[in-house]
Amino acid sequence: YPLTMEKIRHAKSSVARDRMDILRCDLVVANFIGAKRVSIGSVGEIFWADAYRKPVLLIMEDDAAENPHFHLFLLELASWRFASLAEAARKVNIILSNL
């Protein structure tokens, strides 16, 4: 698809909004269960979270070798990794109750 000025402006505002969301948040939860292709936006947000010292909870199957997000960078940047939403939710509740 050709890049148009409208697409470029939309991309700039989307990226700026996402960056500000990460800057203002207390933690980031990334749910990659069942992912079939990489979410490049989520990957960028995880890198911003690390740069802004925000904790990242990564949710991915235990047998995640087939998951496109199963990458050493994301595994290293994640503060915690869980195999289910329920496990991650318990940790989120603990973290947020201590703020």
C-alpha positions in Angstrom: 0.0 0.0 0.0 1.4 3.4 -0.8 2.2 5.7 2.0 -0.1 8.8 2.0 0.2 11.9 4.2 -2.9 10.7 6.1 -1.3 7.3 6.9 1.9 9.0 8.0 0.1 11.5 10.3 -2.0 8.6 11.7 1.2 6.6 12.4 2.9 9.6 14.2 -0.1 10.2 16.4 -0.6 6.5 17.2 3.1 6.1 18.2 3.1 9.3 20.3 -0.1 8.1 22.1 1.4 4.7 22.8 4.6 6.2 24.1 2.7 8.5 26.4 0.5 5.5 27.6 3.7 3.6 28.6 5.2 6.7 30.3 2.1 7.2 32.4 1.3 3.5 33.3 2.4 1.6 36.4 3.0 -1.7 34.6 2.6 -3.3 31.2 0.8 -6.6 30.6 1.5 -8.2 27.2 -0.7 -11.2 26.4 0.8 -13.2 23.5 -1.0 -16.4 24.1 -1.8 -18.0 20.7 -0.1 -15.3 18.7 0.5 -16.3 15.1 2.5 -13.2 14.0 4.6 -10.6 15.8 2.8 -7.5 17.2 5.5 -5.0 16.4 3.6 -2.3 18.3 3.6 -4.4 21.4 7.3 -5.1 21.0 8.0 -1.4 20.8 5.9 -0.7 23.9 7.8 -3.4 25.8 11.1 -1.7 24.9 9.7 1.7 26.0 8.5 0.1 29.3 12.1 -1.1 29.9 13.5 2.3 29.1 11.0 4.0 31.5 11.7 1.3 34.1 8.1 0.0 34.1 7.6 -3.7 35.0 6.4 -5.9 32.2 4.3 -9.0 32.7 4.6 -11.3 29.7 1.9 -13.9 29.1 2.9 -16.8 26.8 2.4 -20.5 26.7 4.9 -22.7 28.5 5.5 -24.5 25.2 6.0 -21.1 23.5 8.7 -22.1 21.0 6.2 -21.7 18.2 5.0 -18.3 19.4 6.6 -15.5 17.3 7.2 -13.5 20.5 9.4 -16.2 22.0 12.5 -14.2 21.6 15.5 -13.6 23.9 15.0 -9.9 23.9 11.3 -10.1 25.1 12.1 -12.8 27.6 14.9 -10.7 29.0 12.9 -7.5 29.2 10.0 -9.1 30.9 9.9 -8.7 34.7 7.7 -11.8 35.0 6.5 -14.5 32.5 3.2 -16.4 33.0 1.5 -19.1 31.1 -2.0 -18.0 31.8 -4.1 -14.9 32.3 -5.2 -16.1 35.7 -1.6 -16.3 37.0 -0.8 -12.9 35.6 -3.9 -11.4 37.1 -2.9 -12.6 40.5 0.5 -10.9 40.2 -1.1 -7.7 38.8 -3.3 -7.5 41.9 -0.3 -7.9 44.2 1.7 -5.3 42.4 -1.1 -2.7 42.2 -2.2 -3.3 45.8 1.3 -2.2 47.0 1.4 1.1 45.1 
